[in-house]
Amino acid sequence: MAGEAELREKLRKIEALFAGAATAGERAAAGAAAERIRARLRESEGRERPIEVRFSLPDPWSRRLFVALCRRYGLRPYRHARMHRQSVVVRVPQSFLNQVLWPEFTEISAALTAFLAEITDEVIRAEVYREAGEAEEVAESARLGRSA
């Protein structure tokens, strides 16, 4: 699937960007990029104390992505007892959170969301109905007297 290959390449480029890859060769080495990011995290931990941050991620796909990204860099995502399933807590240096983890998560999440929306629309058009768009918007007067 061409779209999936393009998505994977885009994800590698996003990671290389946050790893601080300077040369084309460094940008091409995806495994080295993750290690450079882990090194940045260790450096941040040496300069500042990690803080506990709670995230509310109601979308299960975004939550899975965030948890996986944390684990990739050696962080331990968790929830306290009785917390909602959408809550994820992580102890992380503030600078790493602001400069790497959250920006990388939002970039990857946007890429995945666009990819999933495209695939969903294709399946709907092929298997359900040719129009996969949103419901039409009607004027308020057309709504009066009707119940949903």
N, C-alpha and C positions, 0 to 999 in steps of 0.2 A: 504494500500500500504506500503510494508516493507521499500522501499526506502525513503518515506516521513517520516516515524517514525524515521529512522536512521538520516535523515537530522535534524529533530526537536531536537533529542538528542544531535547531534553535535553542534547545535546553542546554546543549554542550556550550554554545556560545554565551549564554547567560551565565553559566557557571564560570567560564573563563573570564568574563568581565569582572565578576566579583572576586575572583582569585587574584586579580591584579596582573594578569598575563600581559607582558610587555611586547613580546614578539609573536609572529605568526606561528612559529613552532611551538611556543608555550601555549598559545590559544588552542592548538590542535590536540594537545595532550590532556584529555579529560581527566584521567586518573591523577595526574600531577596537580591539576587545578584543585581537586578536592583536598589533597594533602596541603597545598598552600593555604587554603582557607582554614583548615584545622590548625596550621601553624599560626595564622593570624589570631585565632581564638585563644591559643595558649599564650600568645604575646599579650593579648588583652587581659587575660586572667592574671598575668604577672603584674600588670599595672593597676588593675582595679578589681574590687570585689564584685562577684556576680550578684545580681539582684533577682528576686523572684518576680516573674511577670506572668499575669494571667491573660490568656487570649480567649475570646469567644468566637468560635468558628462554627456557625450553624450548618454550613454546607458540609456533608460528610466527605466529599472529595477534597475540599480545601483542607479539612482537618487531617485527612490521611497524608496529604502532601506535606503539610507543616510538620507533622510528627516524623515523617520519613526524613525530611531535611534536617531537623534537629538531630536525629539519630546518626545521620551521615557524618555530622561534624562532632560527634561524641557527646552531644548534650542529651540529657535524660528528661524527656517530656513525661508529665504525670498529671493526675487529677487528685485532689483531696477527697476524702470520703464525703459522700452526699453532694458532690459538685455535679452540675448538669453535664451530660455527655458532650455537649458542645464546648465545654471549657477544657483548655489545655494550659498547664503551668510549666514553666521552664526557668531554671536558674541560669542566667547568662550575663556577661558583662554588658553594660549599657551601650558602650561604643560598638561592640560586635553586633548587638541587636540592631542598632540604628544604621550602621554602615554596611552590614553584610546580610545577616539573617532575614530581617523583615523585607528589605528591598529585593533580595533574591527571591524570597517567597512570593512577593506580589508580582514580580516579572514572570516567574514560572506559572503561577496560578492564572495569570491573564492568558498566557500562551495555551495552557491546557483548556481553559474555559472556551476560548475561540475554537480550538480543535474539536472539543466535545459538541459545541453548538453546530459546527459544520457537519459533523457525522450524524447528529440527531436529525438535522434538517434533511439530509440525504435519505436517511431511512424512512422518515415520515413521508417525504415526497414519493419514494419508490413503493412503499408498502401500505400506506394509510390513505393519503390524499395528496394531490399534486401541489396544494398550497399549504405551506408549513408556517406561515407568518402569524403574527399576533391577531387577536380579535379586532374588528373594526371599531373605531370610536364613533359614537353617535351623540347628537346634540341632546341636551338635557330634556327638551320638550318631547322628544321621541320616547323617552324613558318613563314619563309620567303615566300612571295607571297600570303599569306592568310590574309584575313581581318576578323575581329571579328564580 
